[in-house]
Amino acid sequence: MSWLSIALLACAVLAVIGAEWPRLARNFGFEARRRRERDRRKAQLKLLRTDEEELDESDEFAASVQRDLSQLPTIDERDRR
């Protein structure tokens, strides 16, 4: 192998690393470590709900919808003319 082919091979390797650097940094860099730690913490979280809470929330939601519907303006037949 001549020195020219070694230099061309080194330039090709550097070009590939330069082109792939953003993806490599995203997958293996500081941001990736922080993202993996956050995913690990989120995986340990659990939401606990009781049946009473679910019923209370659905009743509250239905009541709020009824309140909103009752406050909507309406148009009577005689007002449209």
Number of C-alpha atoms within 10 A of each C-alpha: 5 6 8 9 10 11 11 11 12 12 12 12 12 12 12 11 13 11 11 11 12 11 11 13 12 13 13 10 12 10 12 14 13 11 13 11 12 11 11 11 10 10 9 7 8 7 4 5 8 7 7 9 10 11 11 11 11 12 12 12 12 12 12 12 12 11 11 10 10 10 9 7 7 8 7 8 7 6 7 6 5
